[in-house]
Amino acid sequence: MQAEQLLREHIAKTATLTDEQFAYFFSHFQPRAFKKGQVVIREGDKVDCEYFVLSGCMKTFFINDDVKMFILQFAMPTWWASDYQAMYSQTRATVNVDCITDVEVLALSHTDRERLCSEIHQLEYFFRWRTNRGYLAAMRRLLSVMNNDAKSRYEELLQLYPQLYNLVPKHLIAAYLGVSRETLSRLHHSSH
């Protein structure tokens, strides 16, 4: 599916744009391609855009002082990725975003996004809706981490995103769940 059509269908699930409005909106995106393993945002970078994933898979992660990786998000096709805290507050990145596979994205600058939202009410509605959905997903995940054991978190992940298990290397799924690779292997075998 072409980039323009994929983005149009994604937006249309939430907001109604005329052909002219969508063409204007789409004209603000820059196509970008990244290779597997390539860093898109590194902790400390200035962040001025967000990425709409067309193909492939990205991850947003943090590495603590003990050099332990915590994965905050995977971003598959039709998902968005960035360091939103840095982008919104105009501060330096506190997380990293890199590519699990080769990735094609559409990049939208923060400046363009804000201007588009002020010009086209339906885009403001779309981005507000998307931000709210992201917040709810983050809260659901946080509550799951606080309340559920590893097996429940694993089953929840597979139920919500079944394609992840075949797309993402197992050590990254283990890091996302906060378990060892051995524990992930046991969880996978006990669930099947």
N, C-alpha and C positions, 0 to 999 in steps of 0.2 A: 504494500500500500504506500502511496506517495505521502511525503511529509505533510503537505498541505491538507490532504484528505484525512489523514490520521488526527491532526490537530483539530480540524473542523468537527469531526465526529466526537472527539473528546469534549470540546467546548459545548457542542449541541446537547449533550446529556444534561447540562445545567443551565445554559444561557442561550438566548435567541439573538443571533446577529444577522443583519442583512448581508447580502453578498458583498456590498461595498464596505460595510463595517469589518467583515472578516478579512477581506483583501487588505484593508488598511492595517488591521491588527497583524496579519501574517507578514506584512512588509517590514515589520520591526524585528523579526527574528533573523538570526544568523545561523546557517547550518554549520555544524562542527562535527568532526570525527576524531575519536580518540582510540588508541590501541589498548589492548588488554594490558593491565598493569600501570597504565599511564595515570599520573596524578592530575586531577582537574583543579582541585583546591587543596592547598597545603596550609596547615596551621600557621598563622602569622600573615597569610596573604590578605591583600585588600580584596573584598568580594563585591563585585558590581553587577552580577547577573545570576540568573537561575537557568536551569536546563530542563527542557522537556525531552524525555527519552523517547526516541523513535525506534531504536533497536539496541539489543544488548542489555547489559546490567551493570549498574554502578552501586557503590556502597558509600555510605557516610559513616565515619568512625572517629573515635577518639582514642588516643594512646595516653595512659596515665603515667605518673612518675615511676611506677614499677615496670614500665614498658609492657603493660598488658593492654590488649586491644579490646575496645568495647564498640560493637557495631550498633549504630543508632537506626539505620535504615538501609534497606536495599531499594533500588529504583529500577524497575523493569519498564518495558514499553508502556507509554501513556502516563508514567509517573514523573514527578518533578524532583529535582535535587539541587541543593545549594547549602551554604551555611547561612540560614535565614537570619539568625541573630546578628551576624556580622553585616549582612546585606541591609537589614532594616535599621540597625543602629549606627551604621557607617563606622564600625570598629574592625579590627583585624580578625581573621578566621580563628575560631577556637576548635574547629573540627577539620577533618580531611575528607575529601571526596575523591575516589579513584575508580578505575574501571576493572570489573571482574572479567569482562569479555571485551572484545572490540565493541565500541559504542558509537552510535550516531545520535546526535541531539540537535535541538533547536535552542539557541541561546537567546534570552531576552534580558536586556539590561534593566536594572532597577529604575533608572530614570525614565526609560520608555514605558515600563509597566505603570509607574505612577501617573505619567501623562495620559496613557491610554485609559486608565481607570477614571480619571477626571473628565475625559472626553466622552466616554461611552459607558453609560450606566450599567449595561449588561456585563461588561468586562469587570467592573468593580464588584458586581454581584458574584460573578464567577470566581474571582480570586478570593473574595471573602468566604464564599462557600467552601472552596478548596482549603483555605487556611483552617476553617472550623473543622472540617473533616480530618485534616492532619492532626489537629489538637486532640480530637476525640480518639483517634488511633493511638496517639502517644500516651494518652491517659489510660486507655484500655491495656496497652502493653505494660505500663508502669504498674497498674493494679495486678496484672497477671504475674509479673515478676515478684511482687510483694506477697501475693496470696497463693500462688500455685506452685506445685512441685515441677521438676524438670519434665517429667512425662506429660503432664497437662499442658505445659507451655509448648512442648514439641507437637503434640496433637493439635493444639490450637493453631500453631503456625502452618501445619500441613493442611488444616481445614480451610484457613483463610487464603493461603497462597500455595496450592498444590504444585505449581510449576517450579517453585523455588528449589525443591529437593534435587531436581535434575539439572538445574541451571547453575546453582551456586556450589562451589567446592564445600565439602563436608566440614572442613575445619572452620570455615566462615559461618556456617549455620551453627556450629558448636559455640563459636564466639558470640553470635547473636543471642543464643539462648543462655549463655553464661555457664556452659558445661564443657567438659573435656571431650575430645574426639571419641574416646573409648565409651563414655557415657552416651554420646549421640548414637554410636553404633548399637549399643544395647537397646536404646529407646526405639531405634528404627526396627530392629529385629523383633522386639516384643510387640510392636504395633502391626506387624504384617504376618 
